[in-house]
Each structure stands twice: as structure tokens, then as C-alpha cells.
Amino acid sequence: MATNTESTQHLEVPKKRKRKLPTEVSIFLVLIGIALLFEVLGWAIRGDSFLMNPRRLLIMILQVSIIGIIAIGVTQVIITGGIDLSSGSVLALTAMVTASFAQQSDYLRAVYPALTDLPWVLPLLAGLLVGALAGLVNGALIAFAMIPPFIATLGMMVSARGMARAYTDGQPVSMLTDQFTWIGSGANPVIIFLAVAVFFHIALKYTRYGKYTYAIGANPQAARVSGINVRRHLVLVYSIAGLLAGLAGVVAAARAGTGQAGMGMMYELDAIAAAVIGGTSLAGGVGRIAGTVIGAMILGVMLSGFTFLGVDAYYQDIIKGAIIVAAVVVDQYRQRKRNKTT
């Protein structure tokens, strides 16, 4: 009996694993912390509340919506192990084309005088088509011409911006119909953003499309061997990213009531930042739409908070760049830790 007792005493008791918070919860806590920090600084520096101003919060959420729509598409591209630098320029091109089909008939300088006062659906479809075509070209160059995503989308970024300027010789497209501008009025951009986020959250988590996307990002060769048509799926993912950039262009034009070639400047970097801050790994195979939504909110809170405190725009860019670098460093750390455990 003694030997049995001694042997049981030497048995190793399995250690309880620490339960880790989901990545999205951790990022959400960061969002709350940043918001509370600006609230405290607001009272200390300006003697005013940052969070208790409904108008400021509404403007912040509206700004986040357009970048967030782009970021949802960019997130899917990054999950496949790629990158998309063209989304801001595609937004500008889409805004120009969309606005040209949404002008009023009593405007004497309409781009297409015979195509004025069109139902809002037609400009919307035109914008989505332009965005999808841009994404299709990106995907085809990457999947079939084997051009690195950075180079292919960089070329599209420059080309789309140039096409946006050439479309009307640099002139803005104005005098849009009330029916079309309704798309960007009130809380509609936020509703569109959240609807897109829910749709692609479900698509990535519960459909074959999502499984293929993660599989390609985790190991393209293994995905190919398992029977996934990697090239076709990459074209699809980049086309969807272009489509969402086009949708963002439609919303931006409707909200501003005009289309301008300078729209969406640097939005592609904000979208990438939102995805990375939200936990999407630049190495591919990891990322969730919920995290990207929170990441976009963090960027929005920071931009609004710095403006509220009167921080110069140049310093805002410096701080934003530092945060992006910090997010990448954290991503690299998580990636090394994940590789060690596997």
C-alpha cells in the first residue's frame, strides 16, 4: 500500500492552461482604453468631454464607415497572404464614374447630358462594376501573370488615380440627384458598413469561400494539393476587394455630393492599418472581420481624439505611423509564438 501511495505522489498533476481572451476582446479593451484616455485628456487640457459630444461621435463613425468598407476587402486579401495598395485610388475612380451617372438634368455641364436623372441603382451598379473590374485586373496579374501583389496593386494604385484625373480632366463632378445622395445621408454609411461586415464575417467563418481563403493564406502549396483552385480563388478575393472599394467610392460620392479625383488619398494605408491593428496577420492565414471593424474604430477614435485635442495634422501622421509599426511588431511576435507552439 505504501508503494502505491508513493507512486501516486510522484504522478505529475497536469497544469491548468490559462484561458486566453479572444483577440477581438483584447482589441476591444484597447479601444475602450484609448477612448477613456482621450476623455481624461479632454477634461485636463480643454475642460470638455470627448465622449459626450454626439456630433463628434457621429462624424467619427461616418469617417470610419468608408475606410471600414475598404478594410473588409483588404482583410480578405491579407488573409490570403497578399496586399492591396490600390483601394484608395479605386475609390476615387469609382466616385468619379458613379457621380457622372448621378447628375441632375438641369446641370448644363453634365458629363453625360443624355444620362441624367437616372435611378440611384444605376450609378450604384456602375460604381460596383468599376471597382470589381479593377480588382479583377489585380487578381489576374497576381494569379496568372505571377506578379507580386505589392507590385500589381501599386501599379493599379497609380493607374486608377490617373484615370480618375483623366476622366473629366481633373474637374469635379457635381450636382448629384437627391435620390443618389440619400445613400450617403444620415446613418446610411454606417448601416452599409455594418451590413457588409456581418455578411463577410459569415462568409469567412461558415462557407467554403472562407475555408479556401484561410487555407491559401496558411499554405498555398498545401491548398493546391488538397484540390483548391488557388488561382481562381485569388482572382475572386481581389475582385471582391475591388468591389468593396467601389462600394466605398459610391458611399463617399453620395455623402460628399460630388466626385473628385483626390478622394480616398491614403485610404489604402488606413485600411491596411485597421486590418493589422484588428489582428490580421501580414503573414497570411489569420484574421477576422470583427477584429478589423474594431481596428477601424480605433483609428477613428484616434483621429477624432487628436483633432479634439488640437494636435497638428503632421504629428497625427507621425503617431499613426508609429502605431502601424507597433501593430506589425505585435503581429510578428504573435507569429513567432504561434510557430513555436506548433
PyMOL commands that set and color helices and strands:
alter all, ss='L'
color gray80, all
select helices_A, chain A and resi 2-10+23-46+54-79+87-100+121-143+149-167+178-184+188-206+208-218+220-225+230-256+267-277+289-309+313-341
alter helices_A, ss='H'
color red, helices_A
deselect
rebuild
show_as cartoon
